[in-house]
Amino acid sequence: MLDKLSQINDRFLEVEQQLADPNVMADMKHFAKLNKEYKDLNKIVQEYHYYKNLLDNIDESRDILRTERDADLRELAKAQLEELEPLLEPTEDRIKVLLIPKDPNDSKNVILEIRAGAGGDEASIFAGDLFRMYQRFAEKMGWRFEMLDFTDGNTGGFKEIVCSVIGEDVYGKLKYESGVHRVQRVPVTETQGRIHTSAASIAVLPEVDEVEVHVNMNDVKKETFCSSGPGGQSVNTTYSAVRLTHIPTGIVVSCQDEKSQIKNFEKALKVLRSRMYERELEKQMQEVGAARKAMVGSGDRSDKIRTYNYPQSRVTDHRIGYTVHNLPSVMDGNIADFIEELRIAENAERLQEGATVEV
């Protein structure tokens, strides 16, 4: 591990030098990429120096106990060993986690898609509840939450809603939310007090730019239509909403959030790129033997991942068996504990696989 850390330290110093080069600073794209690498490596390098210092002090104390006859010095060395040795294992564990390769998409913004599933009107109401849950979580994280497209439910909520979430490490946190979310409760439409089970599916797609996914506009059919929902006089009178159909793949995207057709077109194009990127990733994974079907973060929206049980105020994540009994708090956007537990579980999986950062 020390050899690996030493190589990372060398790369860190190399990047540090490059960042001070005026020629590098002139190329903002390259500078931003190096700056991000510098920040990521810095966390590992700090732990490396701490770890190396810890090992040196332990070796020095052991050496004193082995060679020194002075009782006071031996006592000091023994006390230092007793203090330092218990720090070794947790430090190594922290470093191992830092050495796990980061998902290159973790720092990206996301396209969040919520769709009502089985359960009729109650599923649409639940999709609306999930939308508000993520909206409140985004507020707590200091992220920006923008609605792109939606279809209202018949009795409230949404049949489908597509949003953009913008901020720091958004995909790295929300990626664990992809899959089927179930709700167990007495619907407002239920007259006999029976508990129903309904579902909504979540898709979290990393937002990608034109460099990563090129969309040939000759393959895209563009249509305009009148917006629906709140929006003042322009609603249903101005053809500002945009629908894009990618003919080769059949992917259809629409956006009606903005009053400007140009802005809706730009946002719809963003969603289209993200969906094409997701499809390409799935194809690559199948080609290489498909998909490390991990317990955590497989991103398969057909997987039942979480159940929200209202009568028992219980929320359970089925991937890791993690349960809390504070459902109102969870629905108010307090989902950070679930995300942290899932992150820990994924790191444990990847440690078992022996994945480490490449230098």
ZAMARGU-4260 file (C-alpha; in steps of 0.2 Angstrom, whole numbers, plus 5000, padded with zeros to 4 digits):
<rodrens>
0) 5000/5000/5000 | 5015/5012/5004 | 5021/5010/4986 | 5004/5014/4979 | 5003/5029/4991
5) 5020/5035/4986 | 5015/5035/4967 | 5000/5045/4971 | 5010/5058/4981 | 5022/5059/4966
10) 5007/5062/4954 | 5000/5075/4967 | 5016/5085/4966 | 5016/5084/4947 | 4999/5091/4946
15) 5003/5104/4959 | 5017/5110/4947 | 5006/5110/4932 | 4993/5121/4940 | 5006/5134/4943
20) 5011/5134/4924 | 5004/5150/4915 | 5001/5139/4899 | 4990/5127/4909 | 4981/5141/4917
25) 4977/5148/4900 | 4967/5133/4895 | 4952/5134/4907 | 4945/5117/4903 | 4962/5108/4906
30) 4965/5119/4922 | 4948/5114/4929 | 4951/5095/4926 | 4968/5096/4934 | 4961/5106/4949
35) 4948/5093/4952 | 4962/5079/4951 | 4972/5090/4963 | 4958/5091/4976 | 4954/5072/4975
40) 4972/5067/4977 | 4975/5080/4991 | 4963/5070/5002 | 4974/5054/4999 | 4990/5063/5001
45) 4985/5070/5018 | 4981/5053/5025 | 4997/5046/5017 | 5008/5059/5027 | 4998/5055/5043
50) 5000/5036/5040 | 5019/5037/5036 | 5022/5048/5051 | 5012/5036/5062 | 5022/5021/5055
55) 5039/5030/5058 | 5034/5034/5076 | 5029/5016/5079 | 5045/5010/5072 | 5055/5022/5083
60) 5046/5017/5099 | 5049/4998/5095 | 5067/5002/5091 | 5069/5010/5108 | 5061/4995/5117
65) 5073/4984/5107 | 5089/4993/5110 | 5087/5005/5124 | 5091/5001/5143 | 5086/5017/5151
70) 5070/5013/5161 | 5062/5030/5158 | 5065/5030/5139 | 5058/5013/5138 | 5042/5018/5148
75) 5040/5033/5137 | 5042/5022/5121 | 5029/5009/5128 | 5016/5023/5132 | 5018/5030/5115
80) 5016/5012/5107 | 5000/5010/5117 | 4994/5026/5110 | 4999/5024/5092 | 4996/5006/5088
85) 4977/5007/5090 | 4977/5021/5077 | 4985/5010/5063 | 4970/5000/5058 | 4957/5014/5057
90) 4970/5024/5047 | 4973/5010/5035 | 4954/5007/5033 | 4951/5026/5029 | 4965/5025/5016
95) 4958/5009/5008 | 4941/5018/5006 | 4950/5033/4998 | 4959/5022/4986 | 4943/5015/4979
100) 4941/5022/4961 | 4928/5036/4961 | 4914/5035/4948 | 4918/5048/4936 | 4900/5053/4935
105) 4899/5057/4954 | 4903/5075/4953 | 4889/5078/4939 | 4872/5086/4940 | 4858/5074/4937
110) 4841/5072/4927 | 4829/5065/4940 | 4814/5056/4933 | 4799/5050/4944 | 4785/5040/4936
115) 4770/5033/4944 | 4769/5014/4943 | 4756/5001/4949 | 4742/5008/4960 | 4733/5020/4949
120) 4729/5037/4957 | 4737/5033/4973 | 4754/5029/4963 | 4753/5047/4956 | 4750/5054/4973
125) 4765/5044/4980 | 4776/5050/4965 | 4771/5068/4970 | 4777/5064/4988 | 4794/5057/4982
130) 4796/5073/4971 | 4793/5084/4987 | 4805/5073/4997 | 4819/5075/4984 | 4815/5093/4982
135) 4817/5096/5001 | 4833/5085/5002 | 4840/5096/4988 | 4836/5112/4998 | 4846/5104/5013
140) 4861/5101/5002 | 4861/5118/4994 | 4857/5111/4977 | 4846/5119/4963 | 4830/5110/4958
145) 4822/5114/4941 | 4807/5106/4934 | 4808/5101/4916 | 4792/5092/4912 | 4777/5084/4920
150) 4761/5076/4918 | 4748/5079/4932 | 4739/5064/4941 | 4720/5064/4940 | 4718/5067/4959
155) 4735/5075/4963 | 4753/5071/4962 | 4761/5067/4945 | 4760/5053/4933 | 4777/5058/4927
160) 4789/5072/4932 | 4807/5076/4926 | 4818/5088/4935 | 4836/5094/4934 | 4846/5094/4950
165) 4861/5105/4950 | 4875/5106/4963 | 4890/5098/4971 | 4892/5079/4969 | 4873/5077/4965
170) 4875/5061/4955 | 4887/5054/4969 | 4873/5055/4981 | 4857/5053/4972 | 4863/5038/4961
175) 4857/5026/4975 | 4839/5031/4973 | 4837/5023/4955 | 4824/5009/4956 | 4806/5005/4962
180) 4800/5013/4978 | 4784/5006/4986 | 4772/5014/4998 | 4760/5005/5009 | 4746/5015/5016
185) 4727/5019/5016 | 4724/5030/5001 | 4713/5045/5002 | 4701/5037/4989 | 4699/5022/5000
190) 4682/5021/5009 | 4684/5005/5019 | 4701/5009/5027 | 4711/4995/5018 | 4730/4997/5016
195) 4735/4997/4998 | 4752/4995/4990 | 4757/5007/4976 | 4774/5010/4967 | 4784/5024/4958
200) 4800/5021/4949 | 4815/5033/4950 | 4828/5035/4937 | 4844/5046/4941 | 4854/5050/4925
205) 4870/5059/4925 | 4869/5075/4915 | 4882/5074/4901 | 4888/5087/4889 | 4890/5087/4870
210) 4908/5081/4871 | 4903/5065/4880 | 4887/5062/4869 | 4886/5069/4852 | 4868/5070/4846
215) 4866/5071/4827 | 4852/5084/4825 | 4847/5076/4808 | 4842/5061/4818 | 4830/5071/4829
220) 4812/5076/4826 | 4807/5092/4834 | 4789/5097/4838 | 4782/5112/4848 | 4766/5112/4858
225) 4757/5122/4871 | 4762/5121/4889 | 4750/5115/4902 | 4749/5118/4921 | 4753/5135/4930
230) 4762/5148/4920 | 4751/5163/4917 | 4744/5170/4900 | 4756/5161/4889 | 4750/5144/4894
235) 4740/5135/4880 | 4742/5150/4869 | 4761/5150/4865 | 4770/5135/4857 | 4784/5136/4869
240) 4785/5118/4875 | 4796/5106/4865 | 4796/5088/4861 | 4811/5079/4854 | 4811/5062/4846
245) 4828/5053/4843 | 4823/5043/4828 | 4836/5029/4829 | 4833/5025/4847 | 4815/5030/4849
250) 4819/5040/4864 | 4806/5054/4867 | 4809/5069/4878 | 4799/5085/4881 | 4801/5100/4891
255) 4788/5114/4895 | 4795/5122/4911 | 4801/5138/4902 | 4791/5151/4893 | 4805/5152/4880
260) 4805/5139/4866 | 4824/5140/4865 | 4826/5137/4883 | 4815/5122/4883 | 4824/5115/4868
265) 4841/5117/4877 | 4834/5108/4892 | 4826/5094/4882 | 4842/5091/4873 | 4851/5089/4890
270) 4838/5076/4895 | 4840/5067/4878 | 4859/5067/4880 | 4858/5059/4897 | 4846/5046/4892
275) 4857/5041/4877 | 4872/5041/4888 | 4863/5029/4900 | 4857/5018/4886 | 4875/5017/4879
280) 4882/5013/4897 | 4869/4998/4898 | 4875/4992/4881 | 4893/4992/4886 | 4890/4983/4902
285) 4881/4969/4893 | 4895/4968/4880 | 4908/4965/4894 | 4898/4952/4903 | 4886/4963/4910
290) 4885/4972/4922 | 4892/4969/4939 | 4875/4966/4947 | 4880/4973/4963 | 4868/4973/4978
295) 4870/4992/4979 | 4869/5005/4966 | 4865/4994/4951 | 4854/5008/4945 | 4841/4995/4938
300) 4824/5004/4939 | 4815/4988/4939 | 4823/4983/4956 | 4812/4986/4971 | 4823/4995/4982
305) 4813/5004/4996 | 4797/5002/5005 | 4788/5017/5014 | 4775/5009/5027 | 4764/5023/5034
310) 4754/5013/5047 | 4771/5008/5055 | 4780/5024/5051 | 4793/5013/5044 | 4805/5015/5029
315) 4816/5000/5024 | 4829/4999/5011 | 4829/4981/5004 | 4847/4981/4997 | 4855/4983/5013
320) 4841/4979/5026 | 4842/4996/5033 | 4826/5002/5042 | 4821/5018/5051 | 4805/5021/5060
325) 4803/5040/5057 | 4794/5040/5040 | 4788/5059/5042 | 4806/5065/5044 | 4811/5054/5028
330) 4797/5061/5018 | 4803/5079/5023 | 4819/5076/5014 | 4830/5068/5028 | 4837/5054/5017
335) 4855/5057/5021 | 4857/5042/5032 | 4850/5030/5019 | 4863/5037/5006 | 4877/5036/5019
340) 4873/5018/5023 | 4872/5013/5005 | 4888/5022/5001 | 4897/5012/5015 | 4889/4996/5009
345) 4895/4999/4991 | 4913/5004/4997 | 4913/4987/5007 | 4909/4978/4991 | 4922/4987/4981
350) 4935/4984/4994 | 4931/4965/4992 | 4934/4966/4974 | 4951/4974/4977 | 4948/4990/4966
355) 4960/5004/4968 | 4964/5020/4961 | 4975/5020/4945 | 4990/5032/4944
</rodrens>
